[in-house]
Amino acid sequence: MRTLVWLASFPKSGNTWTRAFIAAYLSGGETFDLKQISRYSRSESLLALFADRAGKPAAELTDEDIDANRQAAQERLAQNIGRCVVKTHNARLNRDHRRLIFSRYTRSAIYLIRNPLDVVDSLADHTNKSFDETIELMNQPRHRLGATAKHAAQYVGTWSHHVETWINNNDEFPVLVLRYEDLKANPYDTFGELVRFLNWEFDDARLRRAIDLTSFERVRRAEDEYGFAEASDVARSGRFFRHGEVDRWRKVLSSSQAAAVIEHHGAAMRVAGYDLPDLAATTNTVRDPHAGEERSTT
């Protein structure tokens, strides 16, 4: 029963924005609101899935219960998925190389990847951490997204581990890798590639309309006007859709911070097609908004 289409990413890499596009494309409407996202995607971390399989209330589930019932939960999800994609921030394998995504229920996957230098800025705001704390978090093999009242914890691991487990999946199922930067620079071709990869009917007018309705600027305005249920309670900016800029790291990270990211993740960045920046050529003076200390990036 290979029905699941995963939409996987390290946190703050464009997953929600892509789900917004998918909802707009599949609905085919002339308008769009953020509430439509949940109609065309599901989360594999919902505690209700695990509670049903474990036969106990969600509030009583332990990490051991989640691990023991993960395969059964994905089997149940595969039985009722319809045309929805399945969002996950889990790595494909945990740090002990135990499977978190089961290929026997998987039709394909879309893996969204973003330059980790920009992830630092976005994730720092989302988690209300400093840049240095966020860089350390992205290097932490035991990094997990904590459990909530509705969702089980998700195993993220290091940025490099996350990327490598999804890109190199031993051909267990087809994976389309999409870079955040390409979604921004060339949304027509990049989102069009997504539509074709999933074998959805390709409609040029619908594609262009969905891209327009879910441009980063429009979803940002929609959040301003109506709020967004997935926004972080601790986000420093109070927003989910914040800047969405490519290469914003050049304005906000010091050369030593950028170098720390590249030291740990440069190899995986190259695998993902990123050119490593020449930090010696960076001459901006930036102020770390989380430390209040101005310093040169040279």
Secondary structure, DSSP 8 states (H G I E B T S, - for coil): ---EEEEEESSSSSHHHHHHHHHHHHH--S---GGGGGGSEEETTBHHHHHHHHTS-GGG--HHHHHHHHHHHHHHHHHT-TT-EEEE-S-SB-TT--BSS-GGGEEEEEEEE--HHHHHHHHHHHHT--HHHHHHHHT-TT-EE---SSB--EE---HHHHHHHHH--TTSS-EEEEEHHHHHH-HHHHHHHHHHHTT----HHHHHHHHHHT-HHHHHHHHHHH--TT--TT-TTS-SS----SSTHHHH--HHHHHHHHHHHHHHHHHTT-----GGG---EEEETTTTEEEE--
